[in-house]
Amino acid sequence: MLLTAESLAARRGEDLIFVNVSFRLGRGEALVLTGPNGSGKSTLLRVIAGLLPAETGHVSIAGEGVESGSRPGEFSHYLGHRNAMKKELTVGENLRFWQVFLGDAPGGSAMTIEDAADTVGLGGITHLPFGYLSAGQQRRFAIAKLLVAYRPIWILDEPTAALDASADRMFADLVTRHLAAGGIALAATHQPLGLEGAQQLRMTGFAGVDAEVWA
């Protein structure tokens, strides 16, 4: 599996937020984005996930089981600021929706819903309405969404928001295990995730037409 970004640029309104962003990530590799709020971290992740168009450049994916012309988003999980769960449904119903809707990408298999709940430390409460849970519990179950459908690429935007220290460690362990199994991870964060050997990219924001974001 190889994820490649070449000469990416993106706008917010009339302003170029970043230009000339390029990287390559292979099996077991991670990229950590840092920088102040508004510097373009979330925008870059959304471009990679296919949720926003790039102004210039392109993102591609290649590898075993990947058909020519496939979009990286088809092989990716995107965990954004919002949990993407319906409060009126139970935790199990929410996770089952994502399990069925996404399915497993080629090359791997996912956990059961209960195993995923156990892994994030909240086994036995998947029958509860999602809206009944605390913010930290809701975020843990949003993380469980990564486990119920296999995707080799994890795109993570402030993934540890609302988590306590023990949950931070749990999540860092999940990402480490994902990388050890040959996965790829991209994360925007203000807090260290403890990913040894990860590539680093500091975003500076509002690059201007001729500026670059690398710092």
MIVEXSE-53383 format. One line per field, with one value per atom (N, C-alpha, C): residue in one letter; x, y, z; residue number from 1. Coordinates in Angstrom, 1 decimal. Example, Ala and Ser with C-alpha at 12.3 -4.5 7.8 and 13.67 -1.06 7.14 Angstrom:
# MIVEXSE-53383
residuo = [A;A;A;S;S;S] $
px = [13.2;12.3;13.2;12.8;13.7;12.9] $
py = [-5.7;-4.5;-3.3;-2.2;-1.1;0.0] $
pz = [7.8;7.8;7.8;7.1;7.1;7.9] $
num = [1;1;1;2;2;2] $
END
This chain:
# MIVEXSE-53383
residuo = [M;M;M;L;L;L;L;L;L;T;T;T;A;A;A;E;E;E;S;S;S;L;L;L;A;A;A;A;A;A;R;R;R;R;R;R;G;G;G;E;E;E;D;D;D;L;L;L;I;I;I;F;F;F;V;V;V;N;N;N;V;V;V;S;S;S;F;F;F;R;R;R;L;L;L;G;G;G;R;R;R;G;G;G;E;E;E;A;A;A;L;L;L;V;V;V;L;L;L;T;T;T;G;G;G;P;P;P;N;N;N;G;G;G;S;S;S;G;G;G;K;K;K;S;S;S;T;T;T;L;L;L;L;L;L;R;R;R;V;V;V;I;I;I;A;A;A;G;G;G;L;L;L;L;L;L;P;P;P;A;A;A;E;E;E;T;T;T;G;G;G;H;H;H;V;V;V;S;S;S;I;I;I;A;A;A;G;G;G;E;E;E;G;G;G;V;V;V;E;E;E;S;S;S;G;G;G;S;S;S;R;R;R;P;P;P;G;G;G;E;E;E;F;F;F;S;S;S;H;H;H;Y;Y;Y;L;L;L;G;G;G;H;H;H;R;R;R;N;N;N;A;A;A;M;M;M;K;K;K;K;K;K;E;E;E;L;L;L;T;T;T;V;V;V;G;G;G;E;E;E;N;N;N;L;L;L;R;R;R;F;F;F;W;W;W;Q;Q;Q;V;V;V;F;F;F;L;L;L;G;G;G;D;D;D;A;A;A;P;P;P;G;G;G;G;G;G;S;S;S;A;A;A;M;M;M;T;T;T;I;I;I;E;E;E;D;D;D;A;A;A;A;A;A;D;D;D;T;T;T;V;V;V;G;G;G;L;L;L;G;G;G;G;G;G;I;I;I;T;T;T;H;H;H;L;L;L;P;P;P;F;F;F;G;G;G;Y;Y;Y;L;L;L;S;S;S;A;A;A;G;G;G;Q;Q;Q;Q;Q;Q;R;R;R;R;R;R;F;F;F;A;A;A;I;I;I;A;A;A;K;K;K;L;L;L;L;L;L;V;V;V;A;A;A;Y;Y;Y;R;R;R;P;P;P;I;I;I;W;W;W;I;I;I;L;L;L;D;D;D;E;E;E;P;P;P;T;T;T;A;A;A;A;A;A;L;L;L;D;D;D;A;A;A;S;S;S;A;A;A;D;D;D;R;R;R;M;M;M;F;F;F;A;A;A;D;D;D;L;L;L;V;V;V;T;T;T;R;R;R;H;H;H;L;L;L;A;A;A;A;A;A;G;G;G;G;G;G;I;I;I;A;A;A;L;L;L;A;A;A;A;A;A;T;T;T;H;H;H;Q;Q;Q;P;P;P;L;L;L;G;G;G;L;L;L;E;E;E;G;G;G;A;A;A;Q;Q;Q;Q;Q;Q;L;L;L;R;R;R;M;M;M;T;T;T;G;G;G;F;F;F;A;A;A;G;G;G;V;V;V;D;D;D;A;A;A;E;E;E;V;V;V;W;W;W;A;A;A] $
px = [0.8;0.0;0.9;0.6;1.4;0.4;0.4;-0.4;0.5;0.2;1.1;0.3;0.8;0.3;1.4;0.9;1.9;1.4;2.2;2.0;0.6;0.1;-1.2;-1.3;-2.4;-2.7;-4.2;-4.7;-6.1;-6.4;-7.6;-8.1;-9.1;-9.2;-10.4;-10.9;-12.0;-12.4;-11.5;-11.0;-10.0;-8.6;-8.3;-7.0;-6.5;-5.2;-4.6;-4.1;-4.5;-4.1;-2.7;-2.5;-1.2;-1.0;0.3;0.7;1.8;2.0;3.2;3.4;2.4;2.5;2.6;3.7;3.9;4.4;4.0;4.5;4.2;4.9;4.6;4.6;3.6;3.5;3.2;4.1;3.9;3.4;3.4;2.9;3.7;2.9;3.5;4.0;3.7;4.2;3.1;3.5;2.5;3.1;2.1;2.4;1.6;2.3;1.7;1.7;0.6;0.4;0.4;1.2;1.1;0.9;0.7;0.5;-0.7;-0.7;-1.8;-3.2;-4.2;-5.6;-5.7;-6.4;-6.6;-5.4;-4.4;-3.2;-3.4;-4.5;-4.8;-4.7;-4.5;-4.4;-5.6;-6.8;-8.0;-8.3;-8.1;-8.3;-7.5;-6.2;-5.3;-5.9;-6.3;-6.8;-8.0;-8.9;-10.1;-9.9;-8.8;-8.4;-8.0;-7.1;-6.6;-7.8;-8.8;-9.9;-10.9;-10.7;-11.6;-12.9;-12.9;-14.0;-14.0;-12.8;-12.7;-11.8;-12.1;-11.2;-9.9;-8.9;-7.6;-7.6;-7.0;-6.8;-5.8;-4.8;-3.8;-3.3;-2.7;-2.1;-3.1;-2.6;-3.5;-3.0;-3.9;-3.6;-3.9;-3.1;-3.3;-2.9;-3.4;-3.2;-2.8;-1.9;-1.5;-1.2;-1.3;-0.9;-1.8;-1.5;-2.2;-3.7;-4.5;-6.0;-6.5;-5.7;-6.2;-6.3;-7.5;-7.6;-7.1;-6.7;-6.2;-7.3;-6.9;-7.9;-8.7;-8.4;-9.2;-8.8;-9.8;-9.6;-9.1;-8.2;-7.8;-8.9;-9.9;-11.1;-11.7;-11.7;-12.3;-11.6;-10.4;-9.5;-9.2;-10.0;-9.7;-10.8;-10.4;-11.3;-11.0;-12.0;-11.8;-12.5;-11.7;-12.3;-12.0;-13.1;-13.0;-13.4;-13.6;-14.0;-15.3;-16.2;-17.5;-17.4;-18.3;-18.2;-19.0;-19.8;-20.6;-21.4;-22.1;-23.0;-24.3;-25.4;-26.8;-27.1;-27.4;-27.6;-28.9;-29.9;-31.1;-30.9;-29.9;-29.6;-28.7;-28.8;-27.9;-26.5;-25.5;-24.1;-24.0;-24.7;-24.6;-25.2;-26.3;-27.0;-26.1;-25.5;-24.5;-23.4;-22.7;-21.6;-22.0;-23.1;-23.6;-23.8;-24.4;-24.5;-23.2;-22.2;-20.9;-20.2;-20.5;-19.9;-20.5;-21.8;-22.5;-22.2;-22.3;-22.1;-20.7;-19.7;-18.3;-17.9;-18.2;-17.6;-16.1;-15.5;-14.1;-13.4;-12.4;-11.5;-10.7;-10.2;-9.4;-8.2;-7.8;-6.6;-6.7;-7.9;-8.0;-9.4;-9.6;-11.0;-11.1;-12.3;-12.6;-13.0;-13.1;-13.6;-15.1;-15.7;-17.1;-17.4;-18.6;-19.0;-18.6;-18.9;-18.6;-17.1;-16.4;-14.9;-14.3;-14.9;-14.4;-14.8;-16.0;-16.3;-15.4;-15.1;-14.1;-12.8;-12.3;-11.0;-10.9;-12.0;-11.9;-12.3;-12.5;-12.7;-14.1;-15.1;-16.5;-17.4;-16.9;-17.7;-19.0;-20.0;-21.2;-22.2;-22.0;-22.9;-23.3;-23.2;-23.5;-25.1;-25.8;-27.3;-27.8;-26.9;-27.3;-27.4;-28.3;-28.4;-27.1;-26.6;-25.3;-25.4;-26.5;-26.6;-26.6;-26.8;-26.8;-25.4;-24.4;-23.0;-22.3;-21.3;-20.4;-19.6;-19.1;-18.3;-17.1;-16.5;-15.3;-15.8;-16.9;-17.4;-17.8;-18.4;-18.8;-17.6;-16.5;-15.3;-14.7;-14.7;-14.2;-15.0;-16.3;-17.0;-16.9;-16.6;-16.2;-14.9;-14.0;-12.7;-13.1;-14.0;-14.4;-14.9;-15.4;-15.8;-14.6;-13.4;-12.2;-12.0;-12.6;-12.3;-13.3;-14.6;-15.6;-15.7;-14.9;-14.8;-13.3;-12.7;-11.3;-11.0;-10.1;-9.6;-8.1;-7.2;-5.8;-5.2;-6.0;-5.6;-6.5;-5.9;-6.6;-6.3;-7.3;-7.1;-7.8;-7.0;-7.4;-7.2;-8.3;-8.3;-8.6;-7.6;-7.7;-8.4;-7.8;-8.5;-8.7;-7.8;-7.9;-8.7;-9.4;-10.3;-11.3;-11.4;-12.4;-11.9;-10.7;-10.2;-9.4;-9.4;-8.5;-7.2;-6.3;-4.9;-4.9;-5.8;-5.8;-6.3;-7.3;-7.8;-6.8;-6.1;-5.0;-4.0;-3.7;-2.7;-3.4;-4.6;-5.4;-5.4;-5.6;-5.7;-4.3;-3.3;-1.9;-1.6;-2.0;-1.7;-2.5;-3.7;-4.5;-3.8;-3.3;-2.6;-1.3;-0.6;0.7;0.4;-0.6;-1.0;-1.4;-2.1;-2.6;-1.3;-0.4;0.8;1.6;1.7;2.5;1.9;0.6;-0.1;0.0;0.7;0.9;0.0;-0.7;-1.6;-0.8;-1.6;-1.0;-1.9;-1.3;-2.0;-1.6;-2.5;-2.3;-3.1;-2.4;-3.1;-2.7;-3.8;-3.6;-3.8;-2.9;-3.0;-2.2;-2.7;-2.0;-1.3;-1.5;-0.9;-0.1;1.0;1.8;1.1;1.2;0.5;1.5;2.8;3.8;4.1;4.0;4.3;5.7;6.5;7.9;8.2;9.1;9.5;8.5;7.4;6.4;7.0;6.7;7.0;6.3;6.9;6.3;6.1;4.9;4.7;4.0;4.7;4.1;3.5;2.2;1.4;1.5;1.6;1.7;0.5;-0.2;-1.5;-1.3;-2.4;-2.5;-1.1;-0.8;0.6;0.8;-0.2;0.0;0.3;0.3;0.5;1.8;2.9;4.2;4.9;4.2;4.8;4.6;5.4;5.3;4.9;4.4;4.0;5.1;6.1;7.1;7.8;8.0;8.7;9.7] $
py = [-1.2;0.0;1.2;2.2;3.4;4.6;5.5;6.7;7.9;8.6;9.6;10.9;12.0;13.3;14.1;14.8;15.5;17.0;17.9;19.3;19.8;19.4;19.8;21.3;21.9;23.3;23.3;24.2;24.3;25.7;26.1;27.5;27.4;28.5;28.8;30.2;30.2;31.5;31.9;33.1;33.6;33.3;32.8;32.6;31.2;31.1;29.8;29.5;28.4;28.1;27.4;26.5;25.9;25.6;25.4;25.1;24.1;23.3;22.5;21.5;20.9;19.8;18.5;17.8;16.4;15.5;14.2;13.2;11.8;10.8;9.4;8.6;7.8;7.0;5.5;4.6;3.2;2.5;1.1;0.3;0.6;0.8;1.0;2.3;3.3;4.7;5.6;6.7;7.7;9.1;10.0;11.5;12.2;13.0;13.8;15.3;15.9;17.3;18.2;19.2;20.1;21.5;22.5;23.9;24.5;25.8;26.5;26.3;26.6;26.6;27.4;26.9;27.7;27.6;26.7;26.6;25.7;25.0;24.1;22.7;22.2;20.8;20.0;20.5;19.8;19.9;21.0;21.1;20.1;19.9;19.0;17.6;17.2;15.9;15.6;16.6;16.5;16.3;17.0;16.9;15.4;14.9;13.6;12.5;12.8;11.9;12.0;13.0;13.2;14.0;14.6;15.4;16.8;17.3;18.7;18.6;19.4;19.4;20.1;19.6;20.3;21.4;22.6;23.6;23.2;22.5;21.9;20.7;19.8;18.6;17.5;16.3;15.2;14.2;13.3;12.3;10.9;10.0;8.7;7.5;6.4;5.2;4.0;3.2;2.0;0.9;-0.3;-1.5;-2.7;-3.8;-5.0;-4.9;-5.3;-5.1;-3.8;-2.8;-1.5;-1.4;-1.2;-1.0;0.3;0.3;1.6;2.6;3.8;4.9;5.0;4.1;4.1;5.4;5.8;7.0;6.6;7.4;7.0;6.9;7.7;7.7;6.4;5.6;4.3;3.3;3.6;2.7;3.4;4.4;5.2;5.3;5.4;5.9;7.3;8.2;9.6;9.8;10.2;10.5;12.0;12.7;14.2;14.7;16.0;16.6;16.1;15.8;15.2;13.7;13.1;11.7;10.9;11.5;10.9;9.8;10.0;9.0;9.7;9.0;9.6;9.3;10.4;10.3;9.5;9.4;8.7;7.2;6.7;5.3;4.8;3.5;2.9;2.9;2.6;2.5;1.4;0.2;-0.9;-0.6;0.1;0.4;1.4;2.3;3.2;2.5;1.6;0.9;-0.1;-0.7;-1.7;-0.9;0.3;1.0;1.2;1.7;1.9;0.6;-0.5;-1.8;-2.2;-2.1;-2.5;-1.5;-0.2;0.8;0.8;0.7;0.7;-0.7;-1.7;-3.0;-3.0;-4.2;-4.3;-4.1;-3.2;-3.1;-4.4;-4.6;-5.8;-5.8;-7.0;-7.2;-7.2;-7.2;-7.2;-7.6;-7.8;-8.0;-7.3;-7.0;-6.1;-6.9;-6.2;-6.8;-6.8;-7.6;-7.6;-6.3;-5.9;-4.7;-4.9;-6.0;-6.2;-6.2;-6.8;-6.8;-5.4;-4.6;-3.2;-2.4;-2.7;-2.0;-2.4;-3.6;-4.1;-3.4;-3.3;-2.8;-1.3;-0.6;0.8;1.0;-0.1;-0.1;0.2;-0.1;0.2;-1.0;-2.2;-3.4;-3.4;-4.0;-4.2;-3.1;-2.0;-0.9;-0.4;-1.3;-1.0;-0.9;-1.3;-1.2;0.2;1.0;2.3;3.3;4.3;5.3;6.1;6.4;7.1;8.5;9.2;10.5;10.4;9.3;9.1;9.1;8.9;8.8;10.1;10.1;11.3;11.6;12.8;13.2;12.2;11.8;10.9;9.5;9.0;7.7;7.8;8.9;9.1;9.0;9.7;9.7;8.3;7.6;6.2;5.4;5.5;4.7;5.3;6.5;7.0;6.4;6.2;5.4;4.0;3.4;2.0;1.8;2.9;2.9;2.5;2.8;2.4;0.9;0.2;-1.2;-2.1;-1.6;-2.5;-2.6;-1.8;-2.0;-1.7;-2.7;-2.6;-1.6;-0.6;0.3;0.5;0.3;0.4;1.8;2.8;4.2;4.9;5.4;6.1;7.6;8.4;9.9;10.5;11.0;11.4;12.8;13.5;15.0;15.2;15.6;15.7;14.5;13.4;12.1;12.0;12.6;12.4;13.5;14.3;15.4;14.7;15.3;14.8;13.5;13.1;11.9;12.2;11.3;11.4;10.7;10.8;10.3;8.8;8.0;6.6;6.3;7.0;6.9;7.3;8.3;8.8;7.6;6.9;5.8;4.6;4.4;3.4;3.6;4.9;5.3;5.2;5.6;5.5;4.1;3.2;1.8;1.2;1.7;1.2;1.6;2.9;3.4;2.6;2.4;1.6;0.2;-0.4;-1.8;-1.7;-0.7;-0.5;-0.4;0.4;0.6;-0.7;-1.4;-2.7;-3.7;-3.6;-4.6;-4.1;-3.1;-2.6;-1.5;-0.9;0.2;1.5;2.6;3.9;4.9;5.9;6.8;8.2;9.2;10.6;11.2;12.1;12.6;14.1;14.9;16.3;16.4;16.9;16.9;18.0;18.5;19.4;18.6;17.3;16.5;15.4;15.0;13.9;12.6;11.8;10.5;9.4;9.7;8.7;7.8;8.3;7.4;7.6;6.6;6.6;6.6;7.4;7.4;8.0;8.6;9.3;10.5;10.7;11.9;13.1;14.3;15.4;16.5;17.2;18.3;19.4;20.5;21.7;22.6;22.9;23.8;25.2;26.2;27.5;28.4;28.0;28.6;29.8;30.0;31.2;31.5;30.5;30.5;31.6;32.1;33.1;32.3;33.0;32.3;31.6;32.2;31.7;31.1;31.0;30.5;29.0;28.4;27.0;26.8;25.6;25.3;24.6;24.1;23.4;24.3;23.9;24.7;23.9] $
pz = [0.0;0.0;0.0;-0.9;-1.0;-1.2;-0.3;-0.4;-0.8;-1.9;-2.4;-2.6;-2.1;-2.3;-3.1;-4.2;-5.0;-5.2;-4.7;-5.0;-4.6;-3.5;-3.1;-2.7;-3.1;-2.6;-2.4;-1.4;-1.1;-0.7;-1.0;-0.6;0.5;1.2;2.0;1.6;0.9;0.3;-0.8;-0.7;-1.7;-1.3;-0.2;0.3;0.1;-0.4;-0.4;1.0;1.6;3.0;2.9;2.0;1.8;0.3;0.0;-1.4;-1.3;-2.4;-2.6;-1.5;-1.0;0.0;-0.8;-0.5;-1.1;-0.1;-0.1;0.8;0.2;0.7;0.4;1.7;1.8;3.0;2.5;3.0;2.7;3.9;3.8;4.9;6.2;7.3;8.6;8.8;8.0;8.1;8.6;9.3;9.8;9.5;9.3;9.2;10.2;11.0;12.1;11.6;11.6;11.3;12.5;12.6;13.8;13.2;14.1;13.8;14.5;14.5;15.2;14.5;15.3;14.8;13.5;12.5;11.3;10.3;10.6;9.7;8.6;8.5;7.3;7.6;8.8;9.1;8.7;9.2;8.9;7.4;6.8;5.3;4.6;4.9;4.3;4.4;5.6;5.9;5.1;5.0;4.2;2.7;2.2;0.8;0.6;1.5;1.3;1.4;2.2;2.4;1.2;0.4;-0.8;-0.4;0.8;1.2;0.7;0.3;-0.2;-1.5;-2.5;-3.7;-3.4;-4.1;-4.0;-5.1;-4.8;-5.8;-6.9;-6.5;-7.4;-6.8;-7.6;-7.2;-7.1;-6.7;-6.5;-5.5;-5.1;-4.1;-4.8;-4.6;-5.3;-4.3;-4.6;-3.8;-4.8;-4.3;-5.1;-4.2;-4.7;-3.9;-4.3;-3.6;-3.9;-3.5;-4.5;-4.3;-4.6;-5.0;-5.4;-6.9;-7.4;-8.8;-9.3;-10.5;-11.1;-11.1;-10.6;-10.6;-9.3;-8.4;-7.1;-6.3;-5.5;-4.7;-3.3;-2.7;-1.4;-0.4;-0.5;0.4;0.5;-0.6;-0.6;0.3;0.7;1.6;2.9;3.2;4.4;5.4;6.7;7.7;8.0;8.1;8.5;9.8;10.8;12.2;12.4;12.2;12.3;13.7;13.8;15.1;15.6;14.7;15.1;15.1;15.9;16.1;15.0;14.3;13.2;13.7;14.8;15.4;15.7;15.5;15.9;17.3;18.0;19.5;19.8;18.9;19.2;19.1;18.4;18.2;19.3;19.5;20.5;19.9;20.8;20.3;19.3;19.7;18.8;17.4;17.4;16.1;15.3;15.9;15.2;14.6;15.4;14.9;13.9;14.0;13.0;11.7;11.7;10.5;9.8;10.5;9.9;9.4;10.1;9.7;8.4;8.2;7.0;5.9;6.2;5.2;4.6;5.4;4.9;4.4;5.1;4.8;5.0;4.6;4.8;3.4;3.4;2.2;2.0;0.8;0.6;1.5;1.9;2.6;4.1;4.7;6.1;6.5;7.8;8.4;9.7;10.0;11.1;12.4;13.5;14.8;14.8;15.6;15.9;16.7;16.8;17.5;19.0;19.6;21.0;21.3;20.4;20.5;20.4;19.5;19.4;20.6;21.2;22.4;23.6;23.7;24.7;24.5;23.2;22.9;23.4;23.3;23.7;25.1;25.8;27.3;27.7;26.8;27.1;26.7;27.0;26.7;27.6;27.0;27.8;27.8;27.2;27.2;25.8;24.8;23.4;23.3;24.3;24.2;24.6;25.1;25.5;24.4;24.4;23.4;23.4;22.2;22.1;22.9;22.8;23.4;24.9;25.5;26.9;27.5;26.7;27.2;27.4;28.2;28.4;27.1;27.1;25.9;25.7;26.7;26.6;26.1;26.6;26.2;24.7;24.3;22.9;22.0;22.4;21.6;21.5;22.6;22.6;21.6;21.5;20.6;19.1;19.0;17.6;17.2;18.1;17.8;17.4;18.1;17.9;16.4;15.8;14.4;13.5;13.9;13.1;13.1;14.1;14.3;13.7;13.4;13.0;11.5;10.8;9.3;9.0;8.2;8.0;6.9;7.2;6.2;6.5;5.5;5.8;6.1;5.7;6.0;7.0;8.1;9.1;9.0;8.8;8.7;9.9;10.8;12.2;12.5;12.7;13.0;14.5;15.2;16.7;17.3;17.1;17.5;19.0;19.8;21.3;22.0;21.2;21.9;22.8;24.0;25.0;25.7;25.5;26.1;27.3;28.3;29.5;29.2;30.1;29.9;29.6;30.3;30.0;28.6;28.2;26.8;25.8;26.1;25.2;24.9;26.0;25.9;25.1;25.3;24.6;23.1;22.8;21.4;20.7;21.4;20.9;20.6;21.5;21.3;20.1;19.9;18.7;17.4;17.4;16.1;15.9;17.0;16.9;16.4;16.8;16.3;14.9;14.5;13.1;12.2;12.6;11.8;11.8;12.9;12.9;12.0;11.8;10.9;9.4;9.2;7.8;7.4;8.3;8.0;7.9;7.5;7.3;8.2;8.8;9.6;9.3;9.3;9.2;10.3;11.1;12.3;12.4;12.7;13.1;14.6;15.3;16.8;17.4;18.6;19.4;20.5;20.6;21.7;21.1;21.6;21.1;21.2;20.1;20.0;20.3;20.5;20.8;19.7;18.4;17.3;16.9;17.2;16.9;15.4;15.0;13.5;12.6;13.1;12.2;11.5;10.3;9.6;10.2;10.2;10.8;9.7;9.8;8.9;9.7;9.8;10.6;9.6;9.8;8.9;9.5;8.6;9.1;8.7;7.7;7.4;6.4;5.6;4.7;4.0;3.2;2.6;1.6;1.0;-0.1;-1.4;-2.5;-3.8;-3.9;-3.5;-3.7;-2.5;-1.4;-0.2;-0.1;0.8;1.1;2.5;2.9;4.3;5.1;4.4;5.2;6.1;7.4;8.3;9.1] $
num = [1;1;1;2;2;2;3;3;3;4;4;4;5;5;5;6;6;6;7;7;7;8;8;8;9;9;9;10;10;10;11;11;11;12;12;12;13;13;13;14;14;14;15;15;15;16;16;16;17;17;17;18;18;18;19;19;19;20;20;20;21;21;21;22;22;22;23;23;23;24;24;24;25;25;25;26;26;26;27;27;27;28;28;28;29;29;29;30;30;30;31;31;31;32;32;32;33;33;33;34;34;34;35;35;35;36;36;36;37;37;37;38;38;38;39;39;39;40;40;40;41;41;41;42;42;42;43;43;43;44;44;44;45;45;45;46;46;46;47;47;47;48;48;48;49;49;49;50;50;50;51;51;51;52;52;52;53;53;53;54;54;54;55;55;55;56;56;56;57;57;57;58;58;58;59;59;59;60;60;60;61;61;61;62;62;62;63;63;63;64;64;64;65;65;65;66;66;66;67;67;67;68;68;68;69;69;69;70;70;70;71;71;71;72;72;72;73;73;73;74;74;74;75;75;75;76;76;76;77;77;77;78;78;78;79;79;79;80;80;80;81;81;81;82;82;82;83;83;83;84;84;84;85;85;85;86;86;86;87;87;87;88;88;88;89;89;89;90;90;90;91;91;91;92;92;92;93;93;93;94;94;94;95;95;95;96;96;96;97;97;97;98;98;98;99;99;99;100;100;100;101;101;101;102;102;102;103;103;103;104;104;104;105;105;105;106;106;106;107;107;107;108;108;108;109;109;109;110;110;110;111;111;111;112;112;112;113;113;113;114;114;114;115;115;115;116;116;116;117;117;117;118;118;118;119;119;119;120;120;120;121;121;121;122;122;122;123;123;123;124;124;124;125;125;125;126;126;126;127;127;127;128;128;128;129;129;129;130;130;130;131;131;131;132;132;132;133;133;133;134;134;134;135;135;135;136;136;136;137;137;137;138;138;138;139;139;139;140;140;140;141;141;141;142;142;142;143;143;143;144;144;144;145;145;145;146;146;146;147;147;147;148;148;148;149;149;149;150;150;150;151;151;151;152;152;152;153;153;153;154;154;154;155;155;155;156;156;156;157;157;157;158;158;158;159;159;159;160;160;160;161;161;161;162;162;162;163;163;163;164;164;164;165;165;165;166;166;166;167;167;167;168;168;168;169;169;169;170;170;170;171;171;171;172;172;172;173;173;173;174;174;174;175;175;175;176;176;176;177;177;177;178;178;178;179;179;179;180;180;180;181;181;181;182;182;182;183;183;183;184;184;184;185;185;185;186;186;186;187;187;187;188;188;188;189;189;189;190;190;190;191;191;191;192;192;192;193;193;193;194;194;194;195;195;195;196;196;196;197;197;197;198;198;198;199;199;199;200;200;200;201;201;201;202;202;202;203;203;203;204;204;204;205;205;205;206;206;206;207;207;207;208;208;208;209;209;209;210;210;210;211;211;211;212;212;212;213;213;213;214;214;214;215;215;215] $
END
